[in-house]
């Protein structure tokens, strides 16, 4: 991890302001050498019509955490990350409470990062399993 844990969590919080992550109330809570973890409340704001956690909200959580996790391995002043593919399997329903999302690096290349992302409930039961591919790009002047 290039960025120390406290700085990484602050960077994620700063990047989340005025974005979908803030709307979904995603909070980054832990980071290590090869992982990043966040939590998200499950309430009517992220429900589908049947009152369950919407699969799209789960995917948005997974992509947010996996994309932010790639920041650990780049120089954000010179590089950017773009999610280019995500897949998800939703295996358990969730109506209320909190879900926790952890992205773990599978492949860390110079231009491609591959992440395994698990979303679990408060009892560590699997809600969704995702895979995210990120591309690392040189930052262009704006």
Buried (B, 14 or more C-beta within 10 A) or exposed (E): BEBEBEEBBEBBBEBBEEEEBEEBEBBBBBBEEBBBBBBBBBEEEBBEEEEBBBEEBBBBBBBBBBBBBBBBBBEBEEBBBEBEEBEBEBEEEBEEEBBBBBBBBBEBEEEEBBBBBBBBBEEEEEBBBBBBBBBBEEEEEE
